[in-house]
Amino acid sequence: MKKISKERYFILYPHYFDKKLPRSLGRRIPYNLATDFPSKDQIVSVLRSLGLKFEIQDNVAYPRMPNKKSFRVLVFTPGKKQSTIKLIASKLKEFSGDNKT
């Protein structure tokens, strides 16, 4: 595994934004901000549009669902995790809305 920077970071899993999951299984945002399970490309484009520094890690399991491999994102930011998650969720909602039209 690659050595992780000493900068402040937090880990995001795509499950945080999945509207099909209840909060008890890992959704971290209100249902009205949730989208379908976001793809890696969607999350990457949102993080780039927000100007956040990040690193993608593939083939890892979400701790609440250890039998399913997915990906996670290390986000390097001095901000608070919950406020950053909500900001990313609102941008994901806009992004998914743009694809439907």
N, C-alpha and C positions, 0 to 999 in steps of 0.2 A: 504494500500500500504506500502511496505517495505521502511524504511528510507534510503535515498540515501546518499552515502558517500560524504564527503566534498572534495574529490579529484577532480581534473579537469577531466571532462568527456564531451562527446558529444553523441548525439543520431543518430543512423543509422536506416533507414527503408530499407527493401529489395527493395522497389520501386526505390531507387537510382541507382540500378544496372540492372533494367529490360529494355531490348532492345526493348520491345514492346511499351514502354511509350516514348512520346516525352519529351523534356526538359521542355516544358510548363506544363506538368503534374507531374514533379518531378524527372525525371532521372537526375542525377548529374554528370555523366561521359560521355566521348565521346562514340559515337555509337560503335566504333571499340573495346572498352574495355567492353561493355555491354554484358550481357548473358541473357538467359531466366530467368524469375522470380526465384531468388535463394531460395532454401529451408532453413529452420532453421539449419538443419544438415550441409549443405554446408557452411553457414556463420560461424557456430561454429567451424568447422574443420579448416577453413582459419584463424580465429582469434587465435585459439590455435597454429597453425603452426607459426604464426607471434609472438607468445608469449605475446599477448595483454590481459590485464585483462578486463573482460566484464561481463555484466549481461543481461539476456534475459527477456523481459516483454511480456507476451502473452495477447491476446484479446484486443489489442489497435488498433485504426484506424490511418491511415496516414492522416494528416490534409487536404491534397488536395483531399482525397477520404474518407470522414467521414462515408459513409454508408457501407464500407467494413472493417471488422475486420481482423487483421493480427497480426504481432508481430513487436517489435522493439528491438534494442540492444543498451545498454548503454556501450560505450567504454571508459575506463579510460586510458588516455594517455596525456602526456604533449605536444605531437605533434600537428600540425595543422590539422584541420578536412579535408580539401580538399586533402592534400597530403596523409593522411591516407586512405581516400576513394579510391583514385587512386591505392594505394598499394593493398588494399583489392580487388579491381576490377580486377587487373592483376592476383592476386592469384586465384580468382574465375574463371577467364577465363582459367587458367591452369587446375584447378580442373575439370571444365566441359569438357575440351578437353580430359582429362584422362579417363573420363567415357564413351566417345563415341567410344573409340578404344577397 
